[in-house]
């Protein structure tokens, strides 16, 4: 047992977060995301939401101050009228942990999949929210 580590962060996920270097990317995804086919390393976080994992990860994970954006979401498909209100929750969580390095971007759906394939890891939750996928770039301490 360790002190100060959110219980939601599994040993496997902590190891991955620790292994990651400056500029490496990680995806936290909803339950609909094709994590097994996209992730070089897939960490299952069933029973948890993206917001829960995002909040816990950002307690130990610095965002990249040198990147143009530190966090990116998957764009809604053209013609889809859905408005992902969860993005506002993402922004609030990032702002809570990072007062300065908190710029958001959006990535077209298939480009997001390509970035996920290159990411260090994908953490797949069982979140049912649509378009609840976020890509983070690791910074330095």
C-alpha positions in Angstrom: 0.0 0.0 0.0 1.1 3.5 -0.7 0.0 6.8 0.8 -1.5 9.6 -1.3 -2.2 7.4 -4.3 -5.9 7.4 -5.5 -7.2 3.9 -5.0 -8.7 3.8 -8.5 -5.2 3.8 -9.9 -4.3 0.1 -10.3 -0.7 -1.1 -10.0 -0.7 -1.8 -13.7 -1.8 1.8 -14.5 0.7 3.3 -12.1 3.5 1.4 -13.7 2.5 2.7 -17.1 2.2 6.3 -15.9 5.6 6.0 -14.4 7.2 4.5 -17.5 5.8 7.2 -19.7 8.2 10.0 -20.7 7.9 13.6 -21.7 5.7 13.9 -24.8 4.2 10.4 -24.5 0.4 10.3 -24.9 -2.2 8.3 -23.1 -5.9 7.9 -24.0 -8.7 7.6 -21.4 -11.7 6.2 -23.2 -15.3 5.4 -22.8 -16.7 1.9 -23.1 -17.5 2.2 -26.8 -13.9 3.0 -27.8 -12.1 0.3 -29.8 -9.4 0.0 -27.1 -8.2 -3.5 -27.8 -7.6 -2.8 -31.5 -6.2 0.7 -31.0 -4.1 0.3 -27.8 -0.4 -0.8 -27.8 -1.0 -1.3 -24.1 -4.6 -1.6 -22.9 -5.6 -1.1 -19.3 -9.2 -2.1 -18.5 -10.9 0.1 -15.9 -14.3 -1.4 -15.9 -16.8 -0.1 -13.4 -15.2 3.4 -13.6 -15.9 6.6 -15.6 -13.6 8.6 -17.7 -14.0 11.6 -15.3 -13.0 9.4 -12.3 -9.9 8.2 -14.0 -9.0 11.6 -15.4 -9.2 13.1 -11.9 -7.1 10.3 -10.4 -4.5 10.3 -13.1 -4.0 14.0 -13.0 -3.0 13.8 -9.3 0.2 12.1 -10.4 0.6 13.0 -14.1 2.0 16.3 -15.2 0.7 17.7 -18.5 3.1 19.0 -21.2 3.7 22.7 -20.9 5.6 22.6 -24.3 2.6 21.2 -26.3 0.2 23.5 -28.1 -2.6 21.6 -26.4 -2.3 19.4 -23.3 -5.6 17.5 -23.7 -7.6 16.6 -26.8 -11.1 15.1 -27.3 -12.6 13.2 -30.2 -14.6 15.5 -32.5 -18.3 14.7 -33.0 -18.9 13.2 -36.4 -20.2 15.7 -39.0 -24.0 15.6 -39.1 -24.3 14.1 -35.6 -26.3 16.5 -33.5 -25.0 15.1 -30.2 -23.4 17.7 -27.9 -20.9 16.0 -25.5 -21.6 17.8 -22.2 -18.9 15.6 -20.6 -16.3 17.8 -22.3 -17.1 20.6 -19.8 -16.4 18.1 -17.0 -13.1 17.2 -18.6 -12.1 20.9 -18.7 -13.1 21.5 -15.1 -11.0 18.5 -13.9 -8.0 19.5 -16.0 -8.3 23.1 -14.7 -8.5 21.9 -11.1 -5.2 20.1 -11.5 -3.4 22.3 -14.0 -3.9 26.1 -13.6 -1.7 26.9 -16.5 -1.1 23.9 -18.8 -4.7 23.2 -19.6 -5.3 24.0 -23.3 -7.8 21.7 -25.1 -7.9 20.6 -28.7 -10.2 18.4 -30.7 -9.2 15.7 -33.1 -11.2 14.2 -36.0 -12.5 10.8 -35.1 -10.3 8.6 -37.3 -7.3 10.8 -36.6 -8.0 10.3 -32.9 -8.0 6.5 -33.5 -4.6 6.9 -35.3 -3.2 8.9 -32.4 -4.5 6.3 -30.0 -2.6 3.6 -31.9 0.6 5.5 -31.4 -0.2 6.4 -27.8 1.8 4.8 -25.0 -1.4 3.3 -23.6 -5.2 3.3 -23.7 -7.2 3.2 -20.5 -10.6 1.9 -21.3 -13.5 2.6 -18.8 -17.0 1.3 -19.0 -18.3 4.9 -19.3 -21.5 5.0 -21.3 -21.2 8.7 -22.3 -20.7 9.3 -26.0 -17.5 11.0 -27.3 -16.1 10.6 -23.8 -12.5 10.0 -25.0 -9.6 12.2 -24.0 -5.9 12.2 -25.0 -3.3 13.6 -22.6 0.3 14.5 -23.3 2.8 13.9 -20.5 5.0 16.7 -19.3 7.8 17.0 -16.8 8.0 17.9 -13.1 
